[in-house]
Structure formats: structure tokens, C-alpha cells
């Protein structure tokens, strides 16, 4: 019974840690989308296109190099973030 209690406590503590990390992720996403909006304002004022495929590829390449995650995962992850960023622009 003590093993179950210890396992439950560990799981609970780790879930609390995940919840804290998730809050940080969303705080960072809010900051990122705010920056994306400002970039959009500058692009519009200067007649620049919203989509910059070179920049998108640089982001993906850098994330793969930094994390070692599978490129497909990074591409899918960034697809959602970049789509939302373009909406902000």
C-alpha cells in the first residue's frame, strides 16, 4: 500500500510540474504572438509579404538542431504556431 501511495504522490507532483510548465508555455506563446502582431504591422507598413519561407525553415532547422526532436514533429509543432502568427500579422 505504501508503494501505491508513493507512486500516487510522485505522479501528482509530476503533474503539478507539467501544469506549471504548461502555464509558462502559454505565457511565452502570448508574448510570441504579440511580437508577431508587431512584425505584421511593420511588414504591412513597408509592403512586405506576410509569409517568409526562408525564416520558417531557419526556425525549423534551429529547433531540430537544438532539441534533437524528429523533424516531422518540429514541422507539425511550428505549423500551428506559424499559422497563428500569420493570423496575428
RALINSUL-V398426 format. One record per backbone hydrogen bond with DSSP energy under -1.0 kcal/mol. CO is the residue of the C=O (numbers start at 1). NH is the residue of the N-H. E is the energy in kcal/mol with one decimal. If there is no record, write none. Layout:
<<CO;NH;E> <CO;NH;E>>
This chain:
<<1;5;-2.1> <2;6;-2.7> <3;7;-2.6> <4;8;-3.1> <5;9;-2.5> <6;10;-2.4> <7;11;-2.8> <8;12;-2.5> <9;13;-2.5> <10;14;-2.6> <11;15;-2.4> <12;16;-2.0> <13;17;-1.9> <14;18;-2.4> <15;19;-2.6> <16;20;-2.0> <17;21;-2.3> <18;22;-2.9> <19;23;-2.0> <20;24;-1.9> <21;25;-2.6> <22;26;-2.4> <23;27;-2.2> <24;28;-2.5> <25;29;-2.3> <26;30;-2.3> <27;31;-1.9> <28;32;-2.6> <29;33;-2.8> <30;34;-1.8> <31;35;-2.1> <32;36;-2.4> <33;37;-2.0> <34;38;-1.9> <35;39;-2.5> <36;40;-2.4> <37;41;-2.1> <38;42;-2.1> <39;43;-2.9> <40;44;-2.7> <41;45;-2.3> <42;46;-1.2> <43;48;-2.8> <52;56;-2.2> <53;57;-2.4> <54;58;-2.2> <55;59;-2.4> <56;60;-2.2> <57;61;-2.9> <58;62;-2.6> <59;63;-2.4> <60;64;-2.5> <61;65;-2.3> <62;66;-2.7> <63;67;-2.4> <64;68;-2.4> <70;74;-2.1> <71;75;-2.9> <72;76;-2.3> <73;77;-2.8> <74;78;-3.0> <75;79;-1.9> <76;80;-1.3> <77;81;-1.5> <78;82;-3.7> <79;83;-2.0> <80;84;-2.1> <81;85;-2.4> <82;86;-2.5> <83;87;-1.7> <84;88;-1.8> <85;89;-1.5>>
